[in-house]
Amino acid sequence: MKKYIGIFLMSLLSTIAIAQKTNYNLIIGTYTAPGKSEGIYTYDFDVANGNTSLKNITKGIPNPSYLAISPDKKYAYAVNETGDKSTVTAFKYEAKSGALTFINKVDSHGADPCFITVDAKNVLVANYSGGSLAVFSRNADGSLSEAVQVIKHTGKSIDPKGRQNSAHVHMVKFTPDHKHLVVNNLGEDQTYVYNYNPTGKNQTLIEKSVIKTNAGTGPRHIVFSPNGKFAYLVHEFNGSITAFDYKDGTLTKIQEIGTTPKDFNGTVDAADIHVSDDGKFLYETNRGDANSISTFAILPTGKLQFVETLGTLGKGPRNFTIDPTGKFLLVGHQYTNNVVIFNRDVKTGKLTDSGKRIDVGAPVCLVFDK
């Protein structure tokens, strides 16, 4: 009986500790050249009030634009977006101090990697200019192996500005069941679904299907609803969002919706897309001449219903994230060198300016250590 009481008390204390936690690490990947950034920045973020303070700067890492934290919170991985000589870097991650300690780096096997994801076994990277995706095994010490599989895409599409003269892999994203990997190719106007075998080495990814998106739209980022039933794909060139039903590795289109006013004539350059943890709202950012963020309510059918569009109060909203409580939404501006912190109404999904900012050079990726 005493054993069970002890277990209950430990569980209760753990729950109370989580409920009382107000400080999280916010890790920001950046462009170091050209720009004002020195590398990867770790901030303390207080979810009680949205206040931030700098904890650590990991210097000497060229263009660590996108990064990811391992599931066990012990390691971090970043792409180094440096043209034909691009690499992927592994770090030991110390949450208390926010420090990242270099372990090793390997060839990304494609120019300009722009997205990275990690699970217990592997790190997977999207190489934008190289038009390829690469799989790296994780060793016991957190270091990366050389690539165990590289898949090269070779297609193109119709964009008159020349952005689709060749393949551009823009994102690698696990499906909620972790049985598949979704890969968006902006240059081909195609989204690939691969079967995923984490211990498969050079057969880690096997192509399952290819979805042709609307020609000349440039599929960029995809996000899944928390319940795993729906997916939302944003297209860079026109900012449109395609909603899908998702089941067993199959994406079935249910809606296409825009994110700019009908009379908007400028450049859109859609950037990022996320769903709130409660599954009730979806957010999407546009760069270019828009510099906006749009909010949509997610209906029970998975379709989107427009709520509002706001200016992001900066230029080049490349990436954004919602804090662990859902009370704040943070937008990183690549060209105005800051992060704008919005208050977020969890009931309506609407955003208001908190007045708080983080001044940091060319922020590209915002990651909370939850």
N, C-alpha and C positions, 0 to 999 in steps of 0.2 A: 504494500500500500504506500509506504514511504517513497518507494521508487517512482510510482506514478505521480505522487504529489510533487516530487522534485522535478520531474519532466514537465509537469504542468506549469510550475513556477518559472522554469527556465524559458518555456515557450512564451509565457505572459510577459516576462521581462524583455525578451527579444522583440515582441510586438510593440511594447511601449517604446523601446529604443528606436525602432524604425519610425514610429509615429512622431517621435520628438525630434528626429533628425532634421535639421534645417540647413545644413551646409553640404554642398556637393562640388566636385571638381568639374569645371568647364574647360575643356581642352580645345584649343583653336589651331587648326592648320592654316598655313599662309603661303603666299608667294614672297620669297625673299629677294628676288631680282626680276625686274627692277622694283624697288619699293622701300618701305621703311621698316619692314619686318626683320627680326633677327632669327626667326625659326619657329618653333612650336611653343605656344604659350599655355600655361595652366593657371586658371583663376579659381579662387574660392567664390562660390555663388551662394548667397543666403536666400533661400526660397521664402523666408518670412517677409522679406522686404525688397528683394531684387538687387541688393547691394553686392558689389564685387570687389575683390582685392587680388592683386597679382601674387601668385605663389612661386612660380618657376618659369624660366625661359630655357628651352633646350636649343642651344646655339650651334652653329656650324653645320646645319642640315639644309642643303639647297632645296628650295621650293617644295617643302613638305605640305603639299596642297590638301590631300585627303588622308585621313587616318582612321583607325579603328582600334578599339580595346578588346582584348581577348575575353572570352566568356568567364574565365576564372579571375579576371581583373589583375593579372600578374604581368601582362605584357601588352605592348602597343606596337602597331605597325603603321608605317606611313609610306606613301609613294613619294618619289622625288622626281618631279616633273621637269626634266632637263633635256628635252629633245631626244636625239638618237642615243644619248648616253644615260637615259633614265634608269633609275634603280628603285628597289623596294627595301626599306630599312626596318629592322627589328630592334625594339627597345625593351628593357626591363622597366616596368611601371611601378612606382612607389606612390600609392594613393595618398598617404599622409602628407608628404611633402610636395606631391605633384611632379616629382622628378622623373625624367625619362633618361635611362642610361643605355648608351649604344651597345648593341650586341653584335650585329653583323648586317651587311647589305648585299643584295644580289641583283643581277641584271633583270630588268622588268620584261625583257624579251618583246619590246615594242615601244615606239616613241611616245612620250608624253602620257604616262598613266594618269587617269583622272578620277578613278574610283577604286576603293579597296574594301573587302569584307573578310571576316575571319570567323572560324568556328574552332572546335576543339582540336581538329586535325590539320586544317589547311588555311592558307591565306590565298585569296583569289583577287586578281587585279584586272581592270579594264584599261587597255592601252588605246588612247584616243587616236593620235596621229598614226600609230602603227597598225590600227585596225585589228588588234588581236586581244585575246584574253589568256591569262596565264595562271596556272595553279602551282603553289609552292607548299610543300609539306612543312609542318611545324615540328621542330625537334623538341626533346624533353626540356632543354634549357631555354626554350623560347626562340631560338635562332631559326632562320629560314634555310631550307635546302635550296639548291638550284631548282629551277622550274622542272616539275615532273610531267607537266602537260602544257602545251601551247597550241591554241587553236587560232588560226589566221582566217579572217573574213576577207573577201576579195571583191565584193559587189560595189555598186554605186547607185545614185538616183538622179533626180532632175533639177535640183536647186540651181537657179540661174546665177547665183552669186558664187558658185564654185565650191560650196561647203560639202557637196555630195559627189565630188569627183572620185572619191575612193571611200573605202569602209572606215567608219569611226566608231569604235566600241565605246559606249559612254557610261554603262553601268552594269554591275554584276550584283544580283540580288537573290538571296535564298527565298524560296516560297515558305509560307508559314509551317508546312509539314516537314520542311527541311529535306524533302526528297528530290527537289528540283532546283535548278538555278535559272533565273530569268536574265537574259542579256539583251540590252537595248543597243541597236546599231543605228546611230544617227545618220551615217553616210549612206546606208542602204535602205532606209525607211523600213526596217524589219526588226522584229523582236523574236529572239530565239528562246526556246525552253529546252534545257538539257536535263536528262536524268543524272542524279548526283550519287556517286559512290565514294565516300570519304577516304577509303583505303584503296582506291582503284588505280593509284599512280597514273600511268599514261592513259588510263581509261576511266579517270575520275569523272569526266563529263562525256556523256553520249547524247548526241542530238535527238530530241524527241519530236519537236515540231517547230515550225517557223510561221510567225504571224506577219502578214504584210500590212503595214499601216498606210494611211493616206499619203500618196506620193507628194514629196516636197515639204513634209511637215517636220521631219527630224525627231524621232522618238528619243527622249533624253533620260528621264528618271521615272521609276515605277514604285508604288507603295501599296502595301496590303492593309486591309482593315484588320483590327485586332482579333476579330472572330475568324479570320482566315477565309471568309466567304467571297470577298470582293477585292479587286485590284484597280488601281488608277494610274494611268500612264499619261505623262505630260509631254507635249511635243514642243521642241525648242523654237521652231521658226514662227509658229502662229499662236502659241500659248494654249492650244486646245487640249482638253483632257478627255481621254477615252476611259470609260468605266467598263469593267469586266466582271462577270461572275467567275469565280475560281473554284475548281474542284479537281483533285487528282492530277495536277499538272496540266490542266486544260483551262485556257482563258477564253471566255465567250463574251463578245461585245454586247453591252446593253445600253450604252449611251455615249454620245459625243457632245461636249459642251465647251463653249468658249470662255475666255477669262478677260477679254478686253471689250470695251464699248464698240458698238457696231460702226461708229464713225471714227474709230482710231486708225490713223494712217501711218504711224511711225514703226520703228523696229521693235519687235517684241522680245526676242531672246529669252524665252522662258528658262528658268533655272532649277527650281527645287519644288518638291511636293511632299507633304506629310499629313498624317491623320492623327488626331488627338487620341490619347490612350483610352479614352472612354468610347471611342468609335463613333462619336456623334458629329464631328466636324473635320473637314478637309481644308488644307491651306496650300496655296500655290503662289510662287513668286515669278515676276517678269522683270527682266533687266532692260537693256536697250533704251528706248525713249519712254518706256512705261514706268519703270522703277516702282512697281506696285506689288501688293499682296492681296490675293482674293480669298474670301472665306465662303465655304459651301457647307450646308447641312447635309448629312448623309441619311437618306431615307431608309426605312426598313427593307426596301427592294434593292438597296445598294446604289440607286441613282442619286445624283447630286441636285441640290436646290440652292440657287445663288442666295447669299446673305449680303455681302458687301465687298467692295474693293477700295483699298486705301493706298496712299503713297507710303513708301517705306522710309521716308525721311533721310534718304541717302542715295548714292549712285552705285549701281551694280550689285543688287542684292543676290549674291551668288548662292548662299546657303542660309538656312534658318533651322531652328530647333525649338521645341517646347520643353520647358523645364519639368522635372519629375513630378511636381505637384499639379501641373497644368495651368498655373496662375499667370505664367509669363511666357511670352514668345520672343525669341531673340533672332534678329536678322543681321547677318554679316554683310557689310558693303565693301566690295573689293576695291572700288575706286575712290571712295571717300574715307577709307581707312578707319572704319569704326563698326561697332556693333550697337544697334539700336534695340533697346529693351522695351517691349510693349506689355502693358497689362492685358490679360486675357480673361474675359468673362466666361466662366466654365458653363454657364447656362445658355447663353446666347451665341457663344463663339466669337463675339465681336472684340476688336482690339482697340486700345487707346494708348497714347504715348505716355510712358511712365516718366519721361524726362531724363531717364538714366542712360548713360552711354559707356561703352568700353572703347578707348582709343587704342587701336592696334593696326599695324600695317597689313594691308591687303588680305583680310580674313576670307578664307575660302571654305572652311569646314568647321562646324561647331558640334562638339560631342560632349554630352554629359556622362560622367561616370555614375550611373545609377546604382 
